[in-house]
Amino acid sequence: MSSPNSNARPKAVVNHLPGGSTSTVERAMRVLRVMSEGGNARLTDIAAAADLDKATTLRLLEVMVRDGFVARDAQSKQFSLGPELMVLGAAALRRFDPRPLARPSLLRLVGQFEDSAVLSIPSGVESLCIDVEDGTYPIRANYLRVGSRRPLGAGAGSLALLAWMPDAEREAALEILASQMSRYPRITPALLRERIADARERGYVVLLDVVVERMGGIGVPVLDPEGRPVAALSIAALNDRILARESAMAHALIHESTVCQVRWSEAMRTSRRQAGTPPQPPSLETLR
């Protein structure tokens, strides 16, 4: 079974401004996105993944080290995320953390099927893995980990986020993604459009033997009360294990997605009340 090179960091998805200009802030954000999968990384690897030259990358890293957003090991000279980002992350999660809402669903899915269950959220034209519950089946999808990013469409949960985007946003994303899939040669614009149409018709995504040989995923979106995808639940497993239980997996995922949607709506109403914003009634059609 082949899997992505664990030592190679995927290039950051780059959205250039008109005229080809890229600000220092954009370059810095690109570096942080590359580093978001965690662990230590060499300057050369960070620069290559961020599509920046080494001198520019080093200058950005030195500023972020000075301000505590990046740490540098004195012996290995490798870089990792710094404590200031932990402070920012904790502040963001205090506002709204979707993981506790979805964690019971991940546990139930793993308990029922024994394969890894994943929670992803959209981040521009990428999906970001924010929680994983490893399955107990001996062959696991160990290429999935918290903090990993993929272009929308590169994976079942990622494709579910793309498939349920509003039409105009999805078309804009597909235009950008056409040039961002070099790591996934089997994923073409035609394939994405075909799988999106299939997913919208049956209510869930199946993507087999496309990202990793002999492995695949099945996923569904978690929609907010306006019908927008705010997260995705997916199961990653061997192709044969998905095909043998596709109907049962789809039914369980759709059920857990509905549970998450109800809990999400309740959490958002609570958050609005605490912030002094008039609560918005949930859409029953969305939750069905």
C-alpha positions in Angstrom: 0.0 0.0 0.0 1.4 3.3 -0.9 1.0 6.5 1.1 2.1 10.1 0.9 5.7 10.8 1.8 5.6 11.6 5.5 8.7 13.7 5.3 7.4 15.9 2.5 5.3 18.9 3.4 2.5 19.7 0.9 2.8 23.1 -0.7 0.5 25.7 0.8 -2.5 26.6 -1.3 -1.6 30.0 -2.8 -4.2 32.6 -3.8 -2.2 35.4 -5.5 -3.6 38.9 -5.5 -4.4 40.6 -8.8 -1.1 41.7 -10.5 0.8 38.8 -8.9 1.8 40.8 -5.7 2.1 39.0 -2.4 2.3 40.9 0.8 4.6 40.1 3.7 1.6 39.2 5.8 0.4 36.7 3.2 3.9 35.2 3.0 3.9 34.8 6.8 0.5 33.2 6.8 1.6 30.8 4.2 4.6 29.8 6.3 2.4 29.2 9.3 -0.1 27.1 7.3 2.8 24.9 6.2 3.9 24.5 9.8 0.4 23.8 11.1 0.7 20.1 10.8 3.0 20.2 13.8 6.4 18.7 14.4 9.9 20.2 13.7 10.7 21.3 10.2 13.9 22.4 8.4 14.1 25.8 6.7 14.6 24.2 3.3 11.4 22.1 3.7 9.3 25.1 4.9 10.5 27.3 2.1 9.8 24.7 -0.6 6.3 23.9 0.8 5.5 27.6 1.1 6.7 28.3 -2.4 9.1 31.0 -1.1 12.9 31.4 -1.4 15.0 30.5 1.6 16.2 34.0 2.4 12.6 35.3 2.6 11.5 32.3 4.6 14.3 32.8 7.1 13.6 36.5 7.6 9.9 35.7 8.3 10.8 32.9 10.7 13.3 35.0 12.6 10.6 37.7 13.2 8.1 35.0 14.3 10.8 33.4 16.6 11.5 36.8 18.2 7.7 37.3 18.9 7.1 33.8 20.1 4.9 32.5 17.2 7.7 30.1 16.1 10.3 28.3 18.2 13.7 27.2 16.9 15.7 24.3 18.4 19.2 25.5 19.2 20.8 22.2 18.3 18.9 20.9 15.3 18.2 24.4 14.0 14.7 23.1 13.1 11.5 25.2 13.5 8.2 24.4 15.2 5.1 26.4 16.3 5.6 28.6 19.3 3.7 29.3 22.5 2.0 32.5 21.2 0.0 30.5 18.7 -1.2 28.3 21.5 -2.5 31.4 23.2 -4.3 32.6 20.0 -5.7 29.1 19.4 -7.1 28.9 23.0 -8.7 32.3 22.6 -10.3 31.2 19.3 -11.6 28.0 20.8 -13.1 29.8 23.8 -15.4 31.6 21.3 -16.5 28.4 19.6 -14.9 24.9 19.6 -16.7 22.4 17.3 -14.7 19.4 18.6 -16.6 18.6 21.8 -19.9 18.7 19.7 -18.6 16.1 17.2 -16.4 13.9 19.5 -19.3 11.7 20.6 -20.1 11.1 17.0 -16.5 10.1 16.2 -16.5 7.7 19.1 -19.8 6.1 18.0 -18.6 5.7 14.4 -15.4 4.1 15.5 -17.2 1.8 17.9 -19.6 0.7 15.1 -17.1 0.2 12.2 -13.6 0.0 13.8 -12.1 2.3 11.2 -10.8 5.9 11.7 -13.3 8.7 12.0 -12.3 12.2 11.1 -13.7 15.7 11.7 -12.7 18.4 9.1 -13.5 22.0 8.7 -13.2 24.3 5.6 -10.3 26.8 5.5 -10.4 28.8 2.2 -10.0 26.2 -0.6 -8.5 23.7 1.8 -9.9 21.3 4.4 -8.3 21.2 7.8 -8.4 18.1 10.0 -9.2 19.1 13.5 -10.0 15.8 15.2 -9.3 12.1 14.5 -10.5 9.0 16.4 -8.2 6.1 15.4 -10.0 2.9 14.6 -9.1 -0.5 16.1 -8.8 -2.3 12.8 -5.1 -3.3 12.3 -4.7 -1.3 9.1 -5.3 2.3 9.9 -5.4 5.5 7.9 -2.2 6.8 9.6 -1.7 9.5 6.9 -4.6 11.4 8.6 -3.6 13.5 11.6 -4.8 16.6 13.4 -3.5 19.7 11.7 -3.2 18.2 8.2 -4.4 20.3 5.3 -5.6 19.2 1.9 -7.1 21.0 -1.1 -10.9 20.7 -1.1 -11.8 17.4 -2.9 -8.7 15.5 -1.8 -10.4 13.1 0.5 -14.0 12.1 1.4 -14.6 14.7 4.1 -12.8 17.3 2.0 -14.9 16.5 -1.0 -18.1 16.7 1.1 -17.2 20.3 2.1 -16.7 21.2 -1.5 -19.8 19.4 -2.8 -22.2 21.2 -0.5 -20.7 24.7 -0.9 -23.1 27.3 -2.5 -22.9 26.9 -6.3 -21.0 30.2 -7.0 -18.4 29.5 -4.3 -17.9 26.0 -5.5 -17.3 27.1 -9.0 -14.8 29.7 -7.9 -13.1 27.1 -5.7 -12.9 24.6 -8.6 -11.1 27.2 -10.7 -8.5 27.6 -8.1 -8.2 23.9 -7.3 -7.4 23.0 -10.9 -3.9 24.2 -10.3 -3.5 22.9 -6.8 -3.8 19.1 -7.2 -0.2 18.3 -8.3 0.1 15.9 -5.3 -3.0 14.1 -6.4 -2.6 13.2 -10.1 -5.7 11.0 -10.1 -7.9 14.0 -9.0 -8.9 16.0 -12.1 -11.6 18.7 -12.5 -13.7 16.2 -14.4 -13.4 13.7 -11.6 -14.4 16.3 -9.0 -17.4 17.4 -10.9 -18.5 13.8 -11.5 -18.1 12.9 -7.8 -19.8 16.1 -6.6 -22.9 15.3 -8.8 -23.0 11.7 -7.4 -22.7 13.0 -3.8 -25.4 15.5 -4.1 -27.7 12.9 -5.6 -27.2 10.2 -2.9 -26.4 12.5 0.1 -22.9 11.4 0.9 -19.4 11.1 -0.7 -17.4 8.0 -1.6 -13.8 8.4 -2.7 -11.8 5.2 -3.3 -8.3 4.6 -4.5 -7.7 8.2 -5.4 -5.7 9.8 -2.6 -4.0 6.7 -1.3 -3.8 3.3 -3.2 -6.2 0.7 -1.9 -7.7 3.1 0.7 -10.6 5.5 0.6 -13.2 7.3 2.5 -16.9 8.0 2.9 -18.1 11.3 4.2 -20.9 13.7 4.8 -21.1 17.5 5.5 -22.3 19.1 8.7 -24.5 22.0 7.7 -25.3 25.2 9.6 -28.9 26.5 9.8 -28.4 28.3 6.5 -27.3 25.1 4.7 -23.6 25.9 4.4 -21.0 23.2 5.2 -19.2 24.1 8.4 -17.6 20.7 8.9 -17.5 17.2 7.6 -17.6 13.8 9.2 -15.8 10.9 7.4 -14.6 7.4 7.8 -11.2 6.3 6.3 -10.7 2.6 5.6 -9.5 0.1 3.1 -11.6 0.1 -0.1 -13.0 -3.4 0.5 -14.2 -2.5 4.0 -16.1 0.6 2.7 -17.6 -1.2 -0.3 -18.8 -4.1 1.9 -20.6 -1.8 4.4 -21.2 1.4 2.3 -25.0 1.5 3.0 -24.5 1.1 6.8 -21.7 3.6 6.9 -23.6 6.2 4.9 -26.7 5.7 7.2 -24.6 6.1 10.3 -22.7 9.2 9.0 -25.9 10.9 7.9 -27.4 10.2 11.4 -24.3 11.6 13.2 -24.2 14.6 10.9 -27.8 15.4 11.8 -26.9 15.1 15.5 -24.0 17.5 15.1 -26.1 19.9 13.2 -28.7 20.1 16.0 -25.9 20.5 18.6 -24.2 23.1 16.4 -27.4 25.1 16.1 -27.9 25.0 19.8 -24.3 26.1 20.5 -24.5 29.0 18.0 -27.8 30.2 19.6 -26.2 30.1 23.0 -23.1 32.0 21.7 -25.3 34.7 20.1 -27.3 35.1 23.3 -24.1 35.5 25.3 -22.8 38.0 22.8 -26.1 40.0 22.9 -27.1 39.1 19.4 -30.7 38.1 18.7 -30.9 34.4 18.2 -31.6 33.0 14.7 -34.1 30.2 14.5 -32.7 26.9 13.1 -33.9 25.7 9.7 -35.8 22.4 10.2 -35.3 21.6 6.5 -31.5 21.8 7.0 -31.7 19.4 9.9 -33.7 16.7 8.1 
